[in-house]
């Protein structure tokens, strides 16, 4: 797989993720395919304090990059944000427009359950908001949405070398993202509503 080949060439470096200030106290958990990419996209969003790559949804209490697919985990990001600057509804809008939510078999060149899209709600309010956002995405696209909406399972932070991979291994990350066709696919699907880490949706 393209990503594993790139990882084999990478040198593990300390995480560059900053500790989120106290103002960034609200959280959201999204699965949008490769966590390198969705981490990068959401770190560009005003009001977001920290984005951490990890695993959730499976049966292993200690998932790793090597075994998470075996035990039914998805690659996810946990987003810490300031509700005074951006709402959960706005994050949901950005999320759906940064992925291909019609694809139930993975995302872009990454195939399999671990790369499929999902929203992991942390409470009932988030659950209802996510369901409404999914319905809106279906209306906007005129297509069935495959993204799973479910209550959050335990979150496990991914290995340090995955955190901020797009910063630590910029050339390899950019090659992977371009070769995987993520931005091209999102743009083709969403048109002017597409979001891929270059600013907020309108």
Secondary structure, DSSP 8 states (H G I E B T S, - for coil): -HHHHHHHH------------TT--EEEEEEES-HHHHHHHHHTSTTEEEEEEEEESSS-TT--TTTTTTTT-EEEEEEEE-TTT--HHHHHHHHHTTS-TT-SSEETTEESGGGSEEEEESSHHHHHHHHHHHHHHHHHHTS----EEEE---EEE--GGGTTHHHHTHHHHHHHHHHHTHHHHHHHHHGGG--SSSS---
